Amino acid sequence: MIRDLAFIQSWSIPQFKANQRIEEIEVKRNEKTGKHFFVFGFESGACSRKVETGELTMPMVSQVVSGRTGEQFYLLHQRGEGGGATTICKL
Protein backbone atom coordinates (compact mmCIF):
# COMPACT_ATOMS: atom_id res chain seq x y z
CA MET A 1 0.00 0.00 0.00
CA ILE A 2 2.71 2.52 0.94
CA ARG A 3 4.44 2.19 -2.45
CA ASP A 4 1.36 3.63 -4.16
CA LEU A 5 1.12 6.70 -1.92
CA ALA A 6 2.45 10.23 -2.29
CA PHE A 7 3.27 11.82 1.06
CA ILE A 8 2.00 15.41 1.25
CA GLN A 9 2.91 16.31 4.82
CA SER A 10 4.04 14.41 7.93
CA TRP A 11 3.85 15.12 11.66
CA SER A 12 5.14 13.56 14.85
CA ILE A 13 2.33 12.44 17.14
CA PRO A 14 2.68 15.50 19.44
CA GLN A 15 2.70 17.84 16.41
CA PHE A 16 -0.37 16.15 14.91
CA LYS A 17 -2.27 16.34 18.21
CA ALA A 18 -1.41 20.03 18.59
CA ASN A 19 -2.39 20.83 14.98
CA GLN A 20 -5.69 18.99 15.29
CA ARG A 21 -6.32 20.37 18.80
CA ILE A 22 -6.88 16.90 20.22
CA GLU A 23 -5.62 15.16 23.32
CA GLU A 24 -5.81 11.56 22.17
CA ILE A 25 -5.56 9.28 19.15
CA GLU A 26 -7.30 5.91 19.38
CA VAL A 27 -6.18 2.93 17.28
CA LYS A 28 -9.05 0.53 16.62
CA ARG A 29 -9.64 -2.73 14.76
CA ASN A 30 -12.67 -3.43 12.59
CA GLU A 31 -13.86 -6.78 13.95
CA LYS A 32 -15.43 -7.76 10.61
CA THR A 33 -12.39 -7.07 8.40
CA GLY A 34 -9.55 -7.22 10.93
CA LYS A 35 -8.16 -3.95 9.55
CA HIS A 36 -6.79 -1.30 11.88
CA PHE A 37 -7.63 2.40 11.72
CA PHE A 38 -7.20 5.41 13.99
CA VAL A 39 -9.72 7.91 15.29
CA PHE A 40 -9.13 11.49 16.40
CA GLY A 41 -11.91 13.89 17.24
CA PHE A 42 -14.65 13.18 14.70
CA GLU A 43 -12.25 11.99 11.97
CA SER A 44 -10.42 8.78 11.19
CA GLY A 45 -7.43 7.57 9.21
CA ALA A 46 -5.75 4.42 7.96
CA CYS A 47 -2.95 2.47 9.64
CA SER A 48 0.06 0.86 8.02
CA ARG A 49 0.68 -2.86 8.46
CA LYS A 50 3.32 -2.09 11.13
CA VAL A 51 0.46 -1.06 13.43
CA GLU A 52 -1.19 -4.47 12.93
CA THR A 53 2.06 -6.39 13.50
CA GLY A 54 3.04 -4.39 16.58
CA GLU A 55 6.20 -3.02 14.92
CA LEU A 56 5.20 0.62 15.39
CA THR A 57 7.97 2.06 17.58
CA MET A 58 8.31 5.58 16.12
CA PRO A 59 4.78 6.56 15.03
CA MET A 60 4.00 9.43 12.68
CA VAL A 61 0.89 10.66 10.92
CA SER A 62 1.05 11.73 7.29
CA GLN A 63 -1.46 13.19 4.90
CA VAL A 64 -1.16 11.04 1.79
CA VAL A 65 -2.76 10.69 -1.63
CA SER A 66 -3.32 7.40 -3.43
CA GLY A 67 -1.72 7.21 -6.87
CA ARG A 68 -4.47 4.83 -8.03
CA THR A 69 -7.59 6.61 -6.81
CA GLY A 70 -6.50 10.18 -6.01
CA GLU A 71 -8.06 9.83 -2.56
CA GLN A 72 -6.42 11.87 0.22
CA PHE A 73 -6.36 10.54 3.78
CA TYR A 74 -4.35 10.42 6.99
CA LEU A 75 -2.02 7.47 7.58
CA LEU A 76 -0.56 6.35 10.90
CA HIS A 77 2.79 4.71 10.12
CA GLN A 78 6.34 4.04 11.25
CA ARG A 79 8.79 6.94 10.90
CA GLY A 80 10.86 6.38 7.75
CA GLU A 81 8.21 4.08 6.21
CA GLY A 82 7.34 5.30 2.74
CA GLY A 83 8.49 8.66 1.51
CA GLY A 84 10.92 7.11 -1.00
CA ALA A 85 14.16 7.54 0.97
CA THR A 86 16.48 5.00 2.55
CA THR A 87 18.68 5.98 5.47
CA ILE A 88 22.26 5.00 4.75
CA CYS A 89 23.77 6.15 8.05
CA LYS A 90 23.24 8.53 10.94
CA LEU A 91 26.05 10.82 12.07
VMD Tcl script that builds the backbone (N, CA, C; Angstrom):
set m [mol new atoms 273]
animate dup $m
set s [atomselect $m all]
$s set {name element resname resid chain x y z} {
  {N N MET 1 A 0.823 -1.194 0.000}
  {CA C MET 1 A 0.000 0.000 0.000}
  {C C MET 1 A 0.865 1.256 0.000}
  {N N ILE 2 A 1.917 1.295 0.808}
  {CA C ILE 2 A 2.709 2.522 0.943}
  {C C ILE 2 A 3.402 2.890 -0.359}
  {N N ARG 3 A 3.754 1.900 -1.186}
  {CA C ARG 3 A 4.440 2.193 -2.446}
  {C C ARG 3 A 3.583 3.020 -3.393}
  {N N ASP 4 A 2.288 2.939 -3.272}
  {CA C ASP 4 A 1.363 3.627 -4.163}
  {C C ASP 4 A 0.942 5.004 -3.643}
  {N N LEU 5 A 1.547 5.458 -2.544}
  {CA C LEU 5 A 1.121 6.702 -1.923}
  {C C LEU 5 A 2.128 7.822 -2.129}
  {N N ALA 6 A 1.611 9.027 -2.286}
  {CA C ALA 6 A 2.451 10.231 -2.288}
  {C C ALA 6 A 2.240 10.912 -0.945}
  {N N PHE 7 A 3.337 11.194 -0.259}
  {CA C PHE 7 A 3.273 11.822 1.055}
  {C C PHE 7 A 3.255 13.335 0.893}
  {N N ILE 8 A 2.182 13.968 1.377}
  {CA C ILE 8 A 1.999 15.406 1.245}
  {C C ILE 8 A 2.661 16.136 2.417}
  {N N GLN 9 A 2.358 15.685 3.627}
  {CA C GLN 9 A 2.912 16.308 4.819}
  {C C GLN 9 A 2.914 15.279 5.939}
  {N N SER 10 A 3.929 15.347 6.815}
  {CA C SER 10 A 4.041 14.408 7.935}
  {C C SER 10 A 4.244 15.151 9.238}
  {N N TRP 11 A 3.747 14.545 10.329}
  {CA C TRP 11 A 3.850 15.122 11.655}
  {C C TRP 11 A 4.221 14.049 12.665}
  {N N SER 12 A 4.971 14.439 13.690}
  {CA C SER 12 A 5.141 13.558 14.845}
  {C C SER 12 A 3.778 13.490 15.537}
  {N N ILE 13 A 3.615 12.549 16.437}
  {CA C ILE 13 A 2.333 12.436 17.145}
  {C C ILE 13 A 2.034 13.705 17.956}
  {N N PRO 14 A 2.993 14.249 18.724}
  {CA C PRO 14 A 2.685 15.500 19.441}
  {C C PRO 14 A 2.327 16.666 18.505}
  {N N GLN 15 A 3.022 16.775 17.367}
  {CA C GLN 15 A 2.699 17.843 16.408}
  {C C GLN 15 A 1.295 17.653 15.847}
  {N N PHE 16 A 0.949 16.420 15.474}
  {CA C PHE 16 A -0.371 16.146 14.913}
  {C C PHE 16 A -1.467 16.469 15.925}
  {N N LYS 17 A -1.273 16.056 17.173}
  {CA C LYS 17 A -2.267 16.337 18.210}
  {C C LYS 17 A -2.433 17.842 18.412}
  {N N ALA 18 A -1.331 18.568 18.418}
  {CA C ALA 18 A -1.413 20.027 18.589}
  {C C ALA 18 A -2.110 20.674 17.398}
  {N N ASN 19 A -1.768 20.259 16.191}
  {CA C ASN 19 A -2.388 20.832 14.983}
  {C C ASN 19 A -3.882 20.557 14.911}
  {N N GLN 20 A -4.275 19.375 15.347}
  {CA C GLN 20 A -5.693 18.992 15.293}
  {C C GLN 20 A -6.461 19.420 16.546}
  {N N ARG 21 A -5.728 19.960 17.523}
  {CA C ARG 21 A -6.318 20.371 18.804}
  {C C ARG 21 A -7.047 19.209 19.484}
  {N N ILE 22 A -6.333 18.088 19.577}
  {CA C ILE 22 A -6.884 16.896 20.216}
  {C C ILE 22 A -5.929 16.439 21.314}
  {N N GLU 23 A -6.450 15.683 22.238}
  {CA C GLU 23 A -5.622 15.156 23.319}
  {C C GLU 23 A -5.237 13.705 23.096}
  {N N GLU 24 A -5.991 13.004 22.250}
  {CA C GLU 24 A -5.810 11.563 22.167}
  {C C GLU 24 A -6.077 11.042 20.753}
  {N N ILE 25 A -5.333 10.024 20.388}
  {CA C ILE 25 A -5.559 9.277 19.155}
  {C C ILE 25 A -5.861 7.844 19.572}
  {N N GLU 26 A -6.944 7.286 19.070}
  {CA C GLU 26 A -7.300 5.906 19.385}
  {C C GLU 26 A -7.063 5.029 18.161}
  {N N VAL 27 A -6.356 3.920 18.350}
  {CA C VAL 27 A -6.176 2.931 17.284}
  {C C VAL 27 A -7.201 1.836 17.540}
  {N N LYS 28 A -7.973 1.514 16.495}
  {CA C LYS 28 A -9.047 0.527 16.622}
  {C C LYS 28 A -8.909 -0.543 15.542}
  {N N ARG 29 A -9.607 -1.659 15.752}
  {CA C ARG 29 A -9.637 -2.726 14.757}
  {C C ARG 29 A -11.086 -3.018 14.390}
  {N N ASN 30 A -11.357 -3.050 13.088}
  {CA C ASN 30 A -12.675 -3.431 12.595}
  {C C ASN 30 A -12.804 -4.937 12.798}
  {N N GLU 31 A -13.723 -5.358 13.617}
  {CA C GLU 31 A -13.864 -6.777 13.948}
  {C C GLU 31 A -14.327 -7.623 12.759}
  {N N LYS 32 A -14.982 -7.005 11.792}
  {CA C LYS 32 A -15.430 -7.757 10.611}
  {C C LYS 32 A -14.306 -7.978 9.612}
  {N N THR 33 A -13.453 -6.955 9.408}
  {CA C THR 33 A -12.393 -7.066 8.395}
  {C C THR 33 A -11.019 -7.346 8.992}
  {N N GLY 34 A -10.847 -7.053 10.289}
  {CA C GLY 34 A -9.554 -7.221 10.928}
  {C C GLY 34 A -8.597 -6.064 10.665}
  {N N LYS 35 A -9.023 -5.093 9.869}
  {CA C LYS 35 A -8.157 -3.953 9.545}
  {C C LYS 35 A -8.144 -2.941 10.689}
  {N N HIS 36 A -6.971 -2.312 10.850}
  {CA C HIS 36 A -6.794 -1.298 11.876}
  {C C HIS 36 A -6.992 0.096 11.279}
  {N N PHE 37 A -7.473 1.009 12.111}
  {CA C PHE 37 A -7.633 2.404 11.720}
  {C C PHE 37 A -7.468 3.245 12.977}
  {N N PHE 38 A -7.303 4.558 12.810}
  {CA C PHE 38 A -7.202 5.406 13.992}
  {C C PHE 38 A -8.259 6.489 13.938}
  {N N VAL 39 A -8.650 6.931 15.130}
  {CA C VAL 39 A -9.719 7.905 15.287}
  {C C VAL 39 A -9.177 9.069 16.108}
  {N N PHE 40 A -9.496 10.286 15.665}
  {CA C PHE 40 A -9.127 11.495 16.403}
  {C C PHE 40 A -10.253 12.486 16.218}
  {N N GLY 41 A -10.757 12.986 17.332}
  {CA C GLY 41 A -11.914 13.885 17.243}
  {C C GLY 41 A -13.056 13.159 16.541}
  {N N PHE 42 A -13.572 13.785 15.468}
  {CA C PHE 42 A -14.654 13.176 14.701}
  {C C PHE 42 A -14.158 12.614 13.379}
  {N N GLU 43 A -12.846 12.477 13.224}
  {CA C GLU 43 A -12.251 11.995 11.972}
  {C C GLU 43 A -11.524 10.680 12.204}
  {N N SER 44 A -11.156 10.041 11.095}
  {CA C SER 44 A -10.415 8.783 11.189}
  {C C SER 44 A -9.385 8.708 10.075}
  {N N GLY 45 A -8.473 7.768 10.207}
  {CA C GLY 45 A -7.434 7.570 9.205}
  {C C GLY 45 A -7.031 6.110 9.145}
  {N N ALA 46 A -6.215 5.786 8.171}
  {CA C ALA 46 A -5.751 4.418 7.955}
  {C C ALA 46 A -4.491 4.152 8.776}
  {N N CYS 47 A -4.174 2.882 8.946}
  {CA C CYS 47 A -2.953 2.466 9.640}
  {C C CYS 47 A -2.128 1.582 8.717}
  {N N SER 48 A -0.824 1.732 8.783}
  {CA C SER 48 A 0.061 0.857 8.015}
  {C C SER 48 A 0.089 -0.522 8.664}
  {N N ARG 49 A 0.618 -1.480 7.958}
  {CA C ARG 49 A 0.683 -2.857 8.456}
  {C C ARG 49 A 1.518 -2.955 9.739}
  {N N LYS 50 A 2.477 -2.051 9.928}
  {CA C LYS 50 A 3.317 -2.088 11.132}
  {C C LYS 50 A 2.484 -1.878 12.392}
  {N N VAL 51 A 1.358 -1.209 12.284}
  {CA C VAL 51 A 0.459 -1.060 13.429}
  {C C VAL 51 A -0.136 -2.427 13.755}
  {N N GLU 52 A -0.579 -3.155 12.738}
  {CA C GLU 52 A -1.188 -4.474 12.933}
  {C C GLU 52 A -0.203 -5.487 13.500}
  {N N THR 53 A 1.062 -5.410 13.072}
  {CA C THR 53 A 2.064 -6.388 13.500}
  {C C THR 53 A 2.755 -6.008 14.798}
  {N N GLY 54 A 2.435 -4.825 15.339}
  {CA C GLY 54 A 3.045 -4.388 16.583}
  {C C GLY 54 A 4.454 -3.844 16.416}
  {N N GLU 55 A 4.857 -3.529 15.191}
  {CA C GLU 55 A 6.201 -3.024 14.916}
  {C C GLU 55 A 6.279 -1.498 14.953}
  {N N LEU 56 A 5.242 -0.845 15.380}
  {CA C LEU 56 A 5.204 0.618 15.394}
  {C C LEU 56 A 5.926 1.132 16.634}
  {N N THR 57 A 7.171 1.577 16.462}
  {CA C THR 57 A 7.974 2.061 17.583}
  {C C THR 57 A 8.198 3.565 17.510}
  {N N MET 58 A 8.148 4.138 16.311}
  {CA C MET 58 A 8.314 5.581 16.115}
  {C C MET 58 A 7.158 6.072 15.242}
  {N N PRO 59 A 5.965 6.228 15.828}
  {CA C PRO 59 A 4.778 6.561 15.034}
  {C C PRO 59 A 4.792 7.991 14.515}
  {N N MET 60 A 4.229 8.128 13.318}
  {CA C MET 60 A 4.004 9.432 12.685}
  {C C MET 60 A 2.643 9.384 12.005}
  {N N VAL 61 A 2.097 10.549 11.730}
  {CA C VAL 61 A 0.885 10.658 10.925}
  {C C VAL 61 A 1.234 11.487 9.702}
  {N N SER 62 A 0.825 10.991 8.531}
  {CA C SER 62 A 1.048 11.732 7.290}
  {C C SER 62 A -0.264 11.907 6.548}
  {N N GLN 63 A -0.363 13.018 5.850}
  {CA C GLN 63 A -1.458 13.191 4.901}
  {C C GLN 63 A -0.910 12.651 3.590}
  {N N VAL 64 A -1.628 11.709 2.994}
  {CA C VAL 64 A -1.157 11.044 1.788}
  {C C VAL 64 A -2.231 11.082 0.713}
  {N N VAL 65 A -1.817 10.804 -0.520}
  {CA C VAL 65 A -2.759 10.688 -1.632}
  {C C VAL 65 A -2.436 9.394 -2.371}
  {N N SER 66 A -3.477 8.652 -2.711}
  {CA C SER 66 A -3.323 7.400 -3.433}
  {C C SER 66 A -3.071 7.676 -4.912}
  {N N GLY 67 A -2.026 7.065 -5.448}
  {CA C GLY 67 A -1.722 7.214 -6.867}
  {C C GLY 67 A -2.764 6.547 -7.762}
  {N N ARG 68 A -3.442 5.541 -7.241}
  {CA C ARG 68 A -4.465 4.831 -8.030}
  {C C ARG 68 A -5.797 5.551 -8.063}
  {N N THR 69 A -6.236 6.061 -6.888}
  {CA C THR 69 A -7.592 6.614 -6.806}
  {C C THR 69 A -7.629 8.137 -6.661}
  {N N GLY 70 A -6.516 8.741 -6.263}
  {CA C GLY 70 A -6.497 10.177 -6.012}
  {C C GLY 70 A -7.067 10.564 -4.659}
  {N N GLU 71 A -7.473 9.574 -3.875}
  {CA C GLU 71 A -8.062 9.832 -2.560}
  {C C GLU 71 A -6.979 10.326 -1.591}
  {N N GLN 72 A -7.302 11.361 -0.816}
  {CA C GLN 72 A -6.416 11.868 0.222}
  {C C GLN 72 A -6.920 11.389 1.579}
  {N N PHE 73 A -5.981 10.988 2.442}
  {CA C PHE 73 A -6.356 10.540 3.776}
  {C C PHE 73 A -5.148 10.613 4.698}
  {N N TYR 74 A -5.411 10.468 5.995}
  {CA C TYR 74 A -4.348 10.422 6.986}
  {C C TYR 74 A -3.901 8.978 7.163}
  {N N LEU 75 A -2.599 8.794 7.387}
  {CA C LEU 75 A -2.018 7.468 7.575}
  {C C LEU 75 A -1.132 7.478 8.810}
  {N N LEU 76 A -1.409 6.575 9.746}
  {CA C LEU 76 A -0.556 6.348 10.898}
  {C C LEU 76 A 0.473 5.297 10.490}
  {N N HIS 77 A 1.754 5.619 10.617}
  {CA C HIS 77 A 2.794 4.710 10.119}
  {C C HIS 77 A 4.079 4.873 10.906}
  {N N GLN 78 A 5.027 4.003 10.632}
  {CA C GLN 78 A 6.343 4.044 11.247}
  {C C GLN 78 A 7.181 5.148 10.612}
  {N N ARG 79 A 7.891 5.903 11.425}
  {CA C ARG 79 A 8.787 6.941 10.895}
  {C C ARG 79 A 9.778 6.292 9.929}
  {N N GLY 80 A 9.954 6.915 8.767}
  {CA C GLY 80 A 10.856 6.379 7.751}
  {C C GLY 80 A 10.177 5.422 6.789}
  {N N GLU 81 A 8.962 4.988 7.092}
  {CA C GLU 81 A 8.214 4.084 6.210}
  {C C GLU 81 A 7.592 4.911 5.094}
  {N N GLY 82 A 7.846 4.533 3.871}
  {CA C GLY 82 A 7.338 5.297 2.737}
  {C C GLY 82 A 8.221 6.495 2.478}
  {N N GLY 83 A 7.746 7.448 1.756}
  {CA C GLY 83 A 8.491 8.661 1.507}
  {C C GLY 83 A 9.620 8.532 0.506}
  {N N GLY 84 A 9.966 7.310 0.074}
  {CA C GLY 84 A 10.918 7.110 -1.001}
  {C C GLY 84 A 12.373 7.342 -0.663}
  {N N ALA 85 A 12.751 7.333 0.618}
  {CA C ALA 85 A 14.156 7.539 0.969}
  {C C ALA 85 A 14.619 6.420 1.882}
  {N N THR 86 A 15.872 6.022 1.706}
  {CA C THR 86 A 16.482 5.002 2.547}
  {C C THR 86 A 17.609 5.635 3.346}
  {N N THR 87 A 17.602 5.450 4.647}
  {CA C THR 87 A 18.683 5.977 5.474}
  {C C THR 87 A 19.915 5.099 5.303}
  {N N ILE 88 A 21.002 5.709 4.932}
  {CA C ILE 88 A 22.263 4.996 4.748}
  {C C ILE 88 A 23.041 4.969 6.063}
  {N N CYS 89 A 23.119 6.094 6.750}
  {CA C CYS 89 A 23.769 6.149 8.049}
  {C C CYS 89 A 23.282 7.380 8.800}
  {N N LYS 90 A 23.542 7.384 10.088}
  {CA C LYS 90 A 23.236 8.534 10.940}
  {C C LYS 90 A 24.540 8.983 11.567}
  {N N LEU 91 A 24.803 10.270 11.538}
  {CA C LEU 91 A 26.053 10.815 12.069}
  {C C LEU 91 A 25.801 11.674 13.280}
}
mol reanalyze $m
mol bondsrecalc $m
mol representation Tube
mol addrep $m
